[in-house]
Amino acid sequence: MSGKSLKAMAADKDNNAVKKTDLWKVDPRVLIEVEGFNLRDYDDPEVIAQIEAFADAYAAGRYVPPLIVWTDDEGHISPVEGHLRRRGAMLAIERGHDLPYLECVSFKGSDAERIEVMLRSADGLQLRPLNTAIGYLRLHRKGYSNQEIAQKMHRTVARVEQLLLLGMANSDVHALVKSGKVSADAAIEAVRLHGEAAGEYMQSTLNKGGKVTRGAVRGAGIPPKVAGTVTGAFGELFGKRTRGGVLEGLARWEASGMPKGQKIEVDAAALLALKEAHDALESITEKRSSRASERAAKASQGNLEGLE
C-alpha cells in the first residue's frame, strides 16, 4: 500500500507541515548567463571537470539539483545559482542527449542578495579565494559592512577584511594569484606591507628565484626569548622607576628645539638592558645572514656542477 503523497499533504488544508513551492521546467537553451556575474574561472581545470561531471549526470539521467534563476523586465531568464549545471546541460545536449528541460526555482530578492546566493553556490565547487574576494568587494560596494558580509557568508570579520584587501589590490597582484605563482594569503600579506608596490615586490622576488610565501613576505619573527629581552629593556628605560626623568629630559630637549649634542641622563641599568637587547638582535641577524650565505653558496655550487 502506497503512502500519502507530498502533493496530497500540501493540498490538505489541515496539514501545515507540507507546503507546495514553485518548481519550473525551463529549456536550458533559453537560459542566459549575465556576463561577469558568476565569478568562476571557466578555464580552471577543476571547473571544467565539474561541468563534465554535470554533463555526465544529465546524460545518464541521474538527479541534479534545480537551478535558481531570476527573470528581468524583458523576460530573460538567468541563473543565480547553477551556472555550471547549465553549462553541463548544454554540453550534454551538444553530445546528442535529449534534455528538453531543467528544473528551476524562481529567485526572489534584491541584486545584492543574488550576489550572496552566487557566492554560496551549491554547485559543489568552492570559489577560489581571489574570486571570493571580488564577490565580497561587490557586496561591500553595495553598502554591506564587513560585519554583515561576515555574518551572511559565515566567515570571521578578520577574514572578510583580508579578502577585501585582496579584492581591492592592483591587477598585477590579481594576475600573480590567478596564475598560481603566489597564494592568496601571501598576496594579502604583501599588500598589507607594501601597498601599491605589492605586485612589483612579489614579481621582483620571483624573478630573483625567491619564494613568495606568507612567512617570507612577513619576515622571520623574533624568538620569544629575545623579544622578552627587548621588552624588558624598554621596561627598564620607561618603567616607573626611571620613566619620569627620561620623559622630562626628552620634553626639555624638544622644547629647546632639539639641538644636536644635548645629553639626557639615563639610568645605567636601563642602558645595560638596552645593550643586551641590541646584542641579542644583532646575534640573530648575523646567524640568519650566515645561513642565507651558506644556502646561496650551495645553490651556486649546484648550478656549477650541473654545467660540468
Disulfide bonds with the S-S distance in Angstrom:
none
